[in-house]
């Protein structure tokens, strides 16, 4: 007789619950590797940092005109 443990009752690792539905994890994340995610995150961080400095520069420029 096989004993049911928490590990045997679990859903397979290839599925995740999403909004009450079970969806394959490849549909949720796609074939994106960790390296690609890190590269995109670094790029977005750089864009955000540059954007903040542009906004600060424009704000200071606007204050000088007053």
MOPAC internal coordinates of N, CA, C and O (Angstrom, degrees):
PM7 1SCF
backbone

  N    0.0000 0     0.00 0     0.00 0    0    0    0
  C    1.4544 1     0.00 0     0.00 0    1    0    0
  C    1.5335 1   109.79 1     0.00 0    2    1    0
  O    1.2310 1   121.01 1   -44.49 1    3    2    1
  N    1.3072 1   115.67 1   135.51 1    3    2    1
  C    1.4580 1   121.12 1  -177.89 1    5    3    2
  C    1.5279 1   110.06 1   -92.23 1    6    5    3
  O    1.2310 1   120.67 1   -47.73 1    7    6    5
  N    1.3092 1   116.32 1   132.27 1    7    6    5
  C    1.4608 1   121.62 1   179.88 1    9    7    6
  C    1.5235 1   108.16 1   -88.76 1   10    9    7
  O    1.2310 1   120.88 1   -50.22 1   11   10    9
  N    1.3142 1   115.92 1   129.78 1   11   10    9
  C    1.4693 1   120.41 1   178.32 1   13   11   10
  C    1.5166 1   108.97 1   -87.27 1   14   13   11
  O    1.2310 1   121.15 1   -59.97 1   15   14   13
  N    1.2949 1   115.40 1   120.03 1   15   14   13
  C    1.4587 1   120.75 1   177.40 1   17   15   14
  C    1.5206 1   108.47 1  -111.35 1   18   17   15
  O    1.2310 1   121.14 1    -1.20 1   19   18   17
  N    1.3091 1   115.42 1   178.80 1   19   18   17
  C    1.4684 1   119.69 1   179.37 1   21   19   18
  C    1.5255 1   110.76 1   -63.59 1   22   21   19
  O    1.2310 1   120.25 1   148.96 1   23   22   21
  N    1.3256 1   117.13 1   -31.04 1   23   22   21
  C    1.4598 1   120.05 1  -179.37 1   25   23   22
  C    1.5237 1   111.84 1   -71.16 1   26   25   23
  O    1.2310 1   119.85 1   144.09 1   27   26   25
  N    1.3241 1   117.90 1   -35.91 1   27   26   25
  C    1.4638 1   119.31 1  -178.31 1   29   27   26
  C    1.5154 1   111.79 1   -79.79 1   30   29   27
  O    1.2310 1   119.76 1   159.45 1   31   30   29
  N    1.3243 1   118.06 1   -20.55 1   31   30   29
  C    1.4619 1   120.70 1   179.27 1   33   31   30
  C    1.5166 1   112.87 1   -88.30 1   34   33   31
  O    1.2310 1   120.23 1   169.07 1   35   34   33
  N    1.2938 1   117.17 1   -10.93 1   35   34   33
  C    1.4583 1   120.97 1  -178.62 1   37   35   34
  C    1.5105 1   112.20 1   -67.31 1   38   37   35
  O    1.2310 1   121.46 1   -23.04 1   39   38   37
  N    1.3230 1   114.81 1   156.96 1   39   38   37
  C    1.4539 1   119.73 1   173.03 1   41   39   38
  C    1.5234 1   108.47 1   -72.45 1   42   41   39
  O    1.2310 1   119.91 1   -25.05 1   43   42   41
  N    1.3054 1   117.78 1   154.95 1   43   42   41
  C    1.4587 1   119.05 1   176.27 1   45   43   42
  C    1.5250 1   111.25 1   -61.76 1   46   45   43
  O    1.2310 1   120.99 1   -25.79 1   47   46   45
  N    1.3216 1   115.71 1   154.21 1   47   46   45
  C    1.4632 1   120.24 1  -178.36 1   49   47   46
  C    1.5200 1   111.96 1   -65.45 1   50   49   47
  O    1.2310 1   120.40 1   162.89 1   51   50   49
  N    1.3247 1   116.84 1   -17.11 1   51   50   49
  C    1.4663 1   119.10 1  -176.96 1   53   51   50
  C    1.5256 1   112.65 1   -83.31 1   54   53   51
  O    1.2310 1   119.56 1  -179.53 1   55   54   53
  N    1.3268 1   118.45 1     0.47 1   55   54   53
  C    1.4623 1   120.26 1   179.07 1   57   55   54
  C    1.5234 1   109.92 1  -124.00 1   58   57   55
  O    1.2310 1   121.35 1   -28.13 1   59   58   57
  N    1.3020 1   115.01 1   151.87 1   59   58   57
  C    1.4685 1   121.51 1   176.56 1   61   59   58
  C    1.5135 1   108.62 1  -139.98 1   62   61   59
  O    1.2310 1   120.91 1   -28.61 1   63   62   61
  N    1.3217 1   115.86 1   151.39 1   63   62   61
  C    1.4568 1   120.29 1   176.11 1   65   63   62
  C    1.5208 1   108.34 1   -84.05 1   66   65   63
  O    1.2310 1   120.49 1   -50.79 1   67   66   65
  N    1.3094 1   116.67 1   129.21 1   67   66   65
  C    1.4576 1   121.16 1  -179.50 1   69   67   66
  C    1.5149 1   108.23 1  -137.01 1   70   69   67
  O    1.2310 1   120.87 1   -74.75 1   71   70   69
  N    1.3073 1   115.94 1   105.25 1   71   70   69
  C    1.4568 1   120.16 1   179.61 1   73   71   70
  C    1.5169 1   112.90 1    62.66 1   74   73   71
  O    1.2310 1   120.21 1  -142.23 1   75   74   73
  N    1.3117 1   117.21 1    37.77 1   75   74   73
  C    1.4564 1   120.64 1   179.17 1   77   75   74
  C    1.5149 1   113.56 1    84.45 1   78   77   75
  O    1.2310 1   119.64 1   173.40 1   79   78   77
  N    1.3440 1   118.28 1    -6.60 1   79   78   77
  C    1.4548 1   121.98 1   178.75 1   81   79   78
  C    1.5160 1   108.96 1  -108.88 1   82   81   79
  O    1.2310 1   120.66 1   -27.44 1   83   82   81
  N    1.2911 1   116.35 1   152.56 1   83   82   81
  C    1.4473 1   120.87 1   174.76 1   85   83   82
  C    1.5141 1   108.05 1   -97.16 1   86   85   83
  O    1.2310 1   121.28 1   -57.06 1   87   86   85
  N    1.3206 1   115.15 1   122.94 1   87   86   85
  C    1.4591 1   121.60 1  -175.59 1   89   87   86
  C    1.5219 1   107.95 1  -126.67 1   90   89   87
  O    1.2310 1   120.16 1   -38.30 1   91   90   89
  N    1.3032 1   117.31 1   141.70 1   91   90   89
  C    1.4535 1   120.28 1   176.82 1   93   91   90
  C    1.5192 1   109.15 1   -63.05 1   94   93   91
  O    1.2310 1   120.58 1   -40.31 1   95   94   93
  N    1.3238 1   116.50 1   139.69 1   95   94   93
  C    1.4621 1   119.78 1  -176.55 1   97   95   94
  C    1.5153 1   111.75 1   -64.35 1   98   97   95
  O    1.2310 1   119.40 1   153.74 1   99   98   97
  N    1.3217 1   118.76 1   -26.26 1   99   98   97
  C    1.4546 1   119.60 1   178.01 1  101   99   98
  C    1.5271 1   110.89 1   -68.22 1  102  101   99
  O    1.2310 1   119.93 1   154.69 1  103  102  101
  N    1.3316 1   117.75 1   -25.31 1  103  102  101
  C    1.4557 1   120.39 1   176.25 1  105  103  102
  C    1.5217 1   111.25 1   -77.90 1  106  105  103
  O    1.2310 1   120.36 1   150.92 1  107  106  105
  N    1.3360 1   116.92 1   -29.08 1  107  106  105
  C    1.4585 1   121.15 1  -178.72 1  109  107  106
  C    1.5240 1   110.23 1   -76.90 1  110  109  107
  O    1.2310 1   120.17 1   130.62 1  111  110  109
  N    1.3303 1   117.28 1   -49.38 1  111  110  109
  C    1.4615 1   120.31 1  -174.67 1  113  111  110
  C    1.5185 1   113.11 1  -101.04 1  114  113  111
  O    1.2310 1   119.71 1   154.30 1  115  114  113
  N    1.3031 1   118.16 1   -25.70 1  115  114  113
  C    1.4539 1   120.92 1  -176.16 1  117  115  114
  C    1.5192 1   110.01 1    75.00 1  118  117  115
  O    1.2310 1   120.86 1     1.13 1  119  118  117
  N    1.2979 1   115.95 1  -178.87 1  119  118  117
  C    1.4631 1   119.01 1  -178.23 1  121  119  118
  C    1.5244 1   112.29 1   -83.88 1  122  121  119
  O    1.2310 1   119.92 1  -127.50 1  123  122  121
  N    1.3314 1   117.76 1    52.50 1  123  122  121
  C    1.4605 1   122.80 1  -178.37 1  125  123  122
  C    1.5168 1   108.31 1   -99.11 1  126  125  123
  O    1.2310 1   120.77 1   -52.05 1  127  126  125
  N    1.3136 1   116.14 1   127.95 1  127  126  125
  C    1.4599 1   119.65 1   179.74 1  129  127  126
  C    1.5203 1   109.83 1   -86.96 1  130  129  127
  O    1.2310 1   121.44 1   -13.08 1  131  130  129
  N    1.3150 1   114.84 1   166.92 1  131  130  129
  C    1.4635 1   120.46 1   179.37 1  133  131  130
  C    1.5220 1   110.61 1   -64.05 1  134  133  131
  O    1.2310 1   120.52 1   143.59 1  135  134  133
  N    1.3220 1   116.61 1   -36.41 1  135  134  133
  C    1.4625 1   120.34 1   179.56 1  137  135  134
  C    1.5179 1   110.76 1   -62.65 1  138  137  135
  O    1.2310 1   120.32 1   137.91 1  139  138  137
  N    1.3386 1   116.99 1   -42.09 1  139  138  137
  C    1.4657 1   119.94 1   179.05 1  141  139  138
  C    1.5215 1   110.67 1   -65.41 1  142  141  139
  O    1.2310 1   120.26 1   140.02 1  143  142  141
  N    1.3198 1   117.10 1   -39.98 1  143  142  141
  C    1.4663 1   120.07 1   177.78 1  145  143  142
  C    1.5162 1   111.25 1   -62.87 1  146  145  143
  O    1.2310 1   120.65 1   138.90 1  147  146  145
  N    1.3296 1   116.37 1   -41.10 1  147  146  145
  C    1.4674 1   120.22 1  -179.84 1  149  147  146
  C    1.5233 1   110.52 1   -65.35 1  150  149  147
  O    1.2310 1   120.46 1   139.85 1  151  150  149
  N    1.3339 1   116.72 1   -40.15 1  151  150  149
  C    1.4614 1   119.68 1   179.49 1  153  151  150
  C    1.5282 1   110.99 1   -64.59 1  154  153  151
  O    1.2310 1   120.54 1   137.63 1  155  154  153
  N    1.3146 1   116.58 1   -42.37 1  155  154  153
  C    1.4683 1   120.33 1   179.00 1  157  155  154
  C    1.5251 1   110.08 1   -66.24 1  158  157  155
  O    1.2310 1   120.39 1   139.06 1  159  158  157
  N    1.3222 1   116.86 1   -40.94 1  159  158  157
  C    1.4646 1   120.14 1   179.55 1  161  159  158
  C    1.5248 1   110.73 1   -64.05 1  162  161  159
  O    1.2310 1   120.12 1   138.66 1  163  162  161
  N    1.3298 1   117.37 1   -41.34 1  163  162  161
  C    1.4615 1   120.21 1   177.81 1  165  163  162
  C    1.5223 1   111.22 1   -64.02 1  166  165  163
  O    1.2310 1   120.47 1   138.54 1  167  166  165
  N    1.3148 1   116.70 1   -41.46 1  167  166  165
  C    1.4595 1   120.26 1   179.35 1  169  167  166
  C    1.5240 1   111.30 1   -64.30 1  170  169  167
  O    1.2310 1   120.51 1   135.39 1  171  170  169
  N    1.3296 1   116.62 1   -44.61 1  171  170  169
  C    1.4661 1   119.86 1   179.07 1  173  171  170
  C    1.5294 1   111.52 1   -65.18 1  174  173  171
  O    1.2310 1   120.27 1   143.90 1  175  174  173
  N    1.3254 1   117.10 1   -36.10 1  175  174  173
  C    1.4618 1   120.46 1   177.72 1  177  175  174
  C    1.5260 1   110.39 1   -64.54 1  178  177  175
  O    1.2310 1   120.38 1   137.47 1  179  178  177
  N    1.3262 1   116.88 1   -42.53 1  179  178  177
  C    1.4674 1   120.56 1   178.99 1  181  179  178
  C    1.5251 1   110.74 1   -63.84 1  182  181  179
  O    1.2310 1   120.37 1   137.64 1  183  182  181
  N    1.3253 1   116.90 1   -42.36 1  183  182  181
  C    1.4655 1   120.88 1   178.64 1  185  183  182
  C    1.5339 1   110.27 1   -63.17 1  186  185  183
  O    1.2310 1   120.61 1   137.61 1  187  186  185
  N    1.3127 1   116.44 1   -42.39 1  187  186  185
  C    1.4677 1   120.56 1   178.44 1  189  187  186
  C    1.5193 1   111.24 1   -63.29 1  190  189  187
  O    1.2310 1   120.50 1   136.88 1  191  190  189
  N    1.3236 1   116.65 1   -43.12 1  191  190  189
  C    1.4573 1   120.73 1   179.87 1  193  191  190
  C    1.5330 1   111.38 1   -63.31 1  194  193  191
  O    1.2310 1   120.53 1   135.84 1  195  194  193
  N    1.3187 1   116.59 1   -44.16 1  195  194  193
  C    1.4640 1   120.62 1   177.74 1  197  195  194
  C    1.5293 1   110.45 1   -64.10 1  198  197  195
  O    1.2310 1   120.52 1   139.41 1  199  198  197
  N    1.3256 1   116.61 1   -40.59 1  199  198  197
  C    1.4640 1   120.62 1   178.93 1  201  199  198
  C    1.5128 1   112.63 1   -61.75 1  202  201  199
  O    1.2310 1   120.53 1   140.05 1  203  202  201
  N    1.3200 1   116.59 1   -39.95 1  203  202  201
  C    1.4687 1   120.33 1   179.25 1  205  203  202
  C    1.5231 1   110.13 1   -64.78 1  206  205  203
  O    1.2310 1   120.16 1   137.17 1  207  206  205
  N    1.3284 1   117.30 1   -42.83 1  207  206  205
  C    1.4626 1   119.39 1   179.06 1  209  207  206
  C    1.5211 1   111.61 1   -66.76 1  210  209  207
  O    1.2310 1   119.60 1   145.15 1  211  210  209
  N    1.3123 1   118.36 1   -34.85 1  211  210  209
  C    1.4711 1   120.89 1   176.79 1  213  211  210
  C    1.5282 1   110.22 1   -64.49 1  214  213  211
  O    1.2310 1   120.67 1   136.30 1  215  214  213
  N    1.3178 1   116.33 1   -43.70 1  215  214  213
  C    1.4664 1   120.22 1   178.84 1  217  215  214
  C    1.5275 1   110.45 1   -63.85 1  218  217  215
  O    1.2310 1   120.10 1   138.01 1  219  218  217
  N    1.3230 1   117.42 1   -41.99 1  219  218  217
  C    1.4689 1   119.77 1   177.55 1  221  219  218
  C    1.5246 1   111.65 1   -63.35 1  222  221  219
  O    1.2310 1   120.33 1   137.75 1  223  222  221
  N    1.3243 1   116.97 1   -42.25 1  223  222  221
  C    1.4627 1   120.36 1   179.03 1  225  223  222
  C    1.5159 1   111.22 1   -63.47 1  226  225  223
  O    1.2310 1   120.04 1   137.16 1  227  226  225
  N    1.3239 1   117.52 1   -42.84 1  227  226  225
  C    1.4658 1   120.47 1   178.52 1  229  227  226
  C    1.5280 1   111.11 1   -66.16 1  230  229  227
  O    1.2310 1   120.36 1   143.41 1  231  230  229
  N    1.3274 1   116.91 1   -36.59 1  231  230  229
  C    1.4611 1   119.88 1   178.29 1  233  231  230
  C    1.5358 1   110.87 1   -65.87 1  234  233  231
  O    1.2310 1   120.65 1   137.26 1  235  234  233
  N    1.3294 1   116.37 1   -42.74 1  235  234  233
  C    1.4683 1   119.33 1   178.24 1  237  235  234
  C    1.5178 1   111.22 1   -66.42 1  238  237  235
  O    1.2310 1   120.40 1   141.68 1  239  238  237
  N    1.3130 1   116.83 1   -38.32 1  239  238  237
  C    1.4579 1   120.90 1   177.96 1  241  239  238
  C    1.5349 1   110.67 1   -63.96 1  242  241  239
  O    1.2310 1   121.32 1   140.20 1  243  242  241
  N    1.3282 1   115.07 1   -39.80 1  243  242  241
  C    1.4618 1   119.29 1   177.94 1  245  243  242
  C    1.5165 1   112.05 1   -67.05 1  246  245  243
  O    1.2310 1   120.19 1   144.23 1  247  246  245
  N    1.3362 1   117.25 1   -35.77 1  247  246  245
  C    1.4697 1   120.44 1   178.09 1  249  247  246
  C    1.5214 1   111.35 1   -69.01 1  250  249  247
  O    1.2310 1   120.21 1   146.86 1  251  250  249
  N    1.3319 1   117.20 1   -33.14 1  251  250  249
  C    1.4713 1   120.04 1   179.25 1  253  251  250
  C    1.5210 1   110.90 1   -66.32 1  254  253  251
  O    1.2310 1   120.28 1   147.33 1  255  254  253
  N    1.3168 1   117.06 1   -32.67 1  255  254  253
  C    1.4720 1   120.93 1  -178.64 1  257  255  254
  C    1.5227 1   112.39 1   -72.15 1  258  257  255
  O    1.2310 1   120.28 1   160.52 1  259  258  257
  N    1.3193 1   117.06 1   -19.48 1  259  258  257
  C    1.4647 1   119.70 1  -179.67 1  261  259  258
  C    1.4611 1   110.06 1   -71.60 1  262  261  259
  O    1.2310 1   120.10 1   180.00 1  263  262  261

